[in-house]
Amino acid sequence: PEKENRQTKFSSEEIAAVYQDPNARFDCLVEPLANANYLAVPQANKTSVYSSNTNTLYSRFFYDIIRNPIRINNRVALLAEANPFFEYLMGVRYLETHTDKIPYGYQVLKESSDKDGSYVLAENTHVLPVAYASLNLMGEEQFDRLSFPYTLDTLTNNTIVPGSQDNDYASKIKPFPLSFSIPNTAAIECKATNKDAFELQVKQETSFCLPLNTSFSDQILILSFQVESLDGKEVSITINHTKNKLSNANAPYPNKNHQFTYVLSSAQDWNSLKVTLSPGHYRILEFEAYQMDGKDLGNPSVIPFKMDTPTGKEVLTGKINL
């Protein structure tokens, strides 16, 4: 079928020239809903899917464990989003994304633009290969005792195995002292109900910037807060181009997304949050913010699998020495 204009901004030939490792994954962060099931090049591997037959364990991992945002009215669609922990663990070596939404660790290989914006193809060689051995092991029992967000780097820096095998890994994620206020404007009426809760009356979609009072370089910032709709309507909040949505009370397949989580990073230095609020009457509360150095992301004990070229119907062939 003819490609619609919301799908990839690069030609198949341009993507094929960049997509040199056929075992790696290629995700598209431009119009992730339109591109959920679209293969920019034949046989490309990706992490997103929109299907009524999605594996429930993968869905739980995608949204509840690694905390990718839920950006539409249901949580059936698993839509690609910038999340350095997820991209590392899933071997997302290649990305198509907006020029101002390049996650930590990615290098620009090709640029393009149209009337709607500018885009890049980018590569990160520091992600897990499709097959490998790991010497850093942690038992499920130890992992299950951890709380979010300390699960994120523990999961990516170790391999979780059945049983109670313990190790002495300590999470590199630290609380971040986020101090901010939501401005009262002609479009926003904000009332602080206590030091950690805000009631908002938003008349129309509106955006504003929140300074962070620090400059982030090679850092990952994790934000999480609760959302309650006070009028039963949907609520969406976008921060630095990452969108979370709570569906309205009458949605056919309500997503019940009351915990908005954002895993933010950039290939460039950054020092502010661009926030876009949807219209409606809602409350946001229990803010949490955390910070981690991107250089601490990754399992240092990985031994890569040496790939051979398949000669028949093999999915994977090669060898590894342990």
C-alpha positions in Angstrom: 0.0 0.0 0.0 1.0 3.6 -0.6 2.9 5.1 2.4 0.9 7.7 4.3 2.6 11.0 5.2 2.8 10.2 8.9 5.1 7.3 8.4 8.9 7.4 8.1 10.4 10.6 6.9 13.3 8.8 5.1 13.2 6.5 2.1 13.7 2.8 2.4 17.1 3.2 0.7 18.2 5.8 3.2 17.2 3.6 6.1 18.8 0.5 4.6 22.1 2.4 4.2 22.1 3.1 8.0 20.6 -0.2 9.2 23.8 -2.2 8.8 23.2 -4.7 11.7 20.2 -6.8 10.7 20.0 -8.4 14.1 19.6 -5.0 15.9 16.3 -3.2 16.3 15.2 -0.1 14.5 12.5 2.0 16.3 10.6 5.1 15.0 9.8 7.8 17.5 8.1 10.0 14.8 4.4 9.4 14.8 4.8 6.2 16.9 1.1 5.1 16.5 1.2 5.3 12.7 4.5 3.5 12.7 3.7 0.8 15.3 3.5 -2.1 12.8 5.2 -0.4 9.8 8.5 -1.9 8.6 10.6 0.8 7.0 12.8 -1.9 5.4 11.9 -5.6 4.9 12.7 -7.9 7.9 13.5 -5.0 10.2 13.4 -5.8 13.9 11.5 -3.4 16.2 10.0 -3.2 19.7 6.6 -1.7 18.9 3.3 -3.5 18.0 -0.4 -2.7 17.9 -2.2 -6.1 18.0 -5.1 -7.7 19.8 -2.8 -10.7 20.2 0.1 -9.0 22.0 2.0 -11.2 24.5 0.7 -10.1 27.9 4.1 -10.7 29.6 5.8 -8.4 27.1 3.0 -5.8 27.6 3.6 -5.9 31.4 7.3 -5.5 30.9 6.8 -2.7 28.4 4.5 -0.6 30.6 4.7 -1.8 34.2 8.4 -2.7 34.7 10.4 -0.6 32.2 7.8 2.2 32.5 7.3 3.3 28.9 4.6 6.0 28.7 1.0 5.2 27.7 0.3 7.9 25.1 -3.2 6.8 23.7 -6.6 5.8 25.2 -5.7 2.1 25.5 -2.6 0.2 26.6 -3.0 -2.5 23.9 -0.7 -0.5 21.6 2.9 -0.8 22.5 4.3 2.4 21.0 8.0 3.2 20.7 9.3 6.0 22.9 12.6 7.4 24.1 13.7 5.5 27.1 17.4 4.8 27.5 16.9 1.8 29.8 14.5 0.1 27.4 16.5 0.9 24.3 19.7 -0.5 25.9 18.0 -3.7 27.1 16.1 -4.3 23.8 19.1 -3.7 21.5 17.6 -0.6 19.8 20.7 0.3 17.9 19.0 2.5 15.3 16.3 5.3 15.7 14.4 7.6 13.5 13.4 10.6 15.7 12.9 14.3 15.8 16.0 16.4 15.7 15.2 17.8 19.2 14.3 14.3 20.6 17.6 12.4 20.3 18.1 10.2 23.5 21.3 9.9 25.4 23.9 7.8 23.6 22.8 8.2 20.0 24.8 9.8 17.2 23.2 11.4 14.2 23.9 9.6 10.9 21.5 11.3 8.5 19.2 14.3 8.6 16.0 15.3 6.8 13.3 17.9 7.0 9.8 18.7 5.7 7.1 21.3 6.3 6.3 19.6 9.7 9.8 19.6 11.2 13.3 18.1 11.1 14.3 14.5 11.6 17.3 12.3 12.0 18.5 8.7 11.7 20.7 7.9 14.7 22.7 5.0 16.0 23.8 3.9 19.5 26.4 1.1 19.4 26.3 0.8 23.2 23.1 -1.4 23.4 22.8 -5.1 24.1 23.3 -7.4 21.2 20.5 -9.8 20.2 22.4 -12.7 21.9 25.0 -12.6 24.6 26.2 -14.1 27.9 26.1 -12.2 31.2 28.2 -12.8 34.3 26.3 -10.2 36.4 23.4 -12.3 37.8 20.7 -11.3 40.3 18.0 -13.6 41.6 14.3 -12.7 41.1 13.7 -12.7 44.8 16.3 -10.0 45.3 15.1 -8.0 42.3 11.4 -8.2 43.5 12.4 -6.5 46.7 13.4 -3.4 44.8 11.0 -0.4 44.2 10.8 1.9 41.2 12.9 3.6 39.9 15.8 1.6 41.3 14.6 -1.4 39.3 15.5 0.3 36.0 19.3 0.3 36.1 19.3 -2.8 38.2 17.5 -4.6 35.4 19.7 -3.2 32.6 23.0 -3.6 34.5 22.3 -7.2 35.6 20.6 -10.3 34.2 17.7 -11.4 36.4 17.6 -15.2 36.9 15.2 -17.5 38.8 15.8 -18.2 42.4 17.5 -16.2 45.2 21.0 -15.6 43.9 22.1 -12.3 45.4 24.7 -9.9 44.4 25.9 -6.6 45.9 24.8 -4.3 43.0 23.6 -0.9 44.3 21.4 1.3 42.1 23.1 4.3 40.6 19.8 6.3 40.5 19.6 9.1 43.1 16.8 11.4 44.1 16.8 14.7 42.3 15.7 17.9 44.1 13.1 19.2 41.6 11.5 22.5 42.6 8.9 24.1 40.4 5.6 25.9 40.2 3.0 25.8 37.5 2.2 29.3 36.2 -1.3 30.9 36.5 -2.1 32.3 33.1 -5.2 33.2 31.0 -5.3 29.5 30.0 -4.3 27.9 33.3 -5.7 28.3 36.8 -3.5 26.4 39.2 -4.2 25.9 42.9 -1.7 24.2 45.2 -3.7 22.0 47.5 -0.6 21.1 49.5 3.1 21.1 48.9 3.0 18.1 46.6 -0.4 18.5 44.8 -1.8 20.9 42.2 -5.4 21.3 41.1 -5.6 22.6 37.5 -8.3 24.2 35.4 -6.9 24.3 31.9 -9.1 26.1 29.4 -7.2 25.1 26.3 -4.1 23.2 25.4 -1.1 25.2 26.5 2.6 24.9 26.8 5.2 26.5 29.1 8.8 25.9 30.2 10.1 24.9 33.6 13.8 25.7 34.3 15.7 23.0 36.1 18.3 25.3 37.7 21.0 22.9 36.5 22.4 21.9 33.2 22.1 18.2 32.3 25.0 16.7 30.3 24.9 12.9 29.7 22.3 12.6 32.4 19.0 10.7 32.6 16.1 12.4 34.5 13.2 10.3 35.7 9.9 12.0 36.6 6.8 10.3 38.0 3.5 11.6 39.4 -0.1 10.7 39.9 -3.0 12.1 37.8 -6.7 12.3 38.7 -9.3 13.6 36.4 -11.9 15.6 38.3 -14.3 16.0 35.4 -14.1 12.5 33.9 -12.4 13.7 30.8 -9.1 12.5 29.3 -5.9 14.1 30.5 -2.6 14.3 28.5 0.6 15.8 29.7 3.7 16.0 27.4 7.1 16.8 28.8 10.1 17.3 26.4 8.1 15.5 23.6 7.2 12.5 25.7 3.5 12.1 26.2 1.4 10.4 28.8 -2.4 10.1 28.7 -5.2 9.1 31.0 -8.2 8.0 29.0 -11.7 9.5 29.8 -14.1 7.6 32.1 -16.2 6.3 29.1 -13.3 5.1 26.9 -14.1 1.6 25.3 -10.8 0.2 26.6 -9.7 2.6 29.4 -6.0 2.7 30.0 -6.3 3.4 33.7 -3.0 5.3 33.4 -3.0 7.2 36.7 0.8 7.1 37.1 2.6 9.3 34.5 6.3 8.4 34.1 8.9 10.2 32.0 12.4 8.9 31.3 14.1 11.9 29.8 17.5 12.3 28.3 19.2 14.1 25.4 22.3 13.8 23.2 22.8 17.5 23.8 23.0 19.6 27.0 19.6 20.6 28.4 18.4 22.6 31.4 14.6 22.9 31.2 11.3 21.0 30.7 8.8 22.0 28.0 5.4 21.0 29.4 2.2 20.8 27.4 -1.1 20.4 29.2 -4.4 19.2 27.8 -7.6 21.2 28.6 -9.7 19.9 31.5 -10.0 19.8 35.3 -7.6 17.5 37.0 -5.2 17.0 39.9 -1.5 16.1 39.7 0.2 15.0 42.9 3.0 13.0 44.6 5.9 14.2 42.3 9.1 12.2 42.3 12.3 13.0 40.5 15.5 11.0 40.1 18.7 11.4 38.2 21.4 9.0 36.9 24.6 9.5 35.0 24.1 7.9 31.5 27.7 6.5 31.7 26.5 4.2 34.5 24.0 2.5 32.2 24.9 -0.9 30.9 26.1 -4.4 31.9 29.9 -4.4 32.0 30.0 -8.3 32.1 28.4 -8.9 28.7 30.2 -11.4 26.4 28.9 -11.0 22.8 27.7 -13.9 20.7 29.8 -14.2 17.5 27.3 -14.1 14.6 27.6 -16.3 11.5 25.6 -15.6 8.4 22.6 -18.0 8.3 22.7 -20.4 5.4 19.2 -21.9 5.7 16.2 -21.3 7.9 18.1 -20.5 11.1 17.0 -17.5 13.1 20.4 -17.2 14.7 23.7 -19.0 14.2 27.1 -18.6 15.6 29.2 -19.3 18.7 30.2 -18.0 22.0 33.1 -19.0 24.4 32.5 -19.2 28.1 
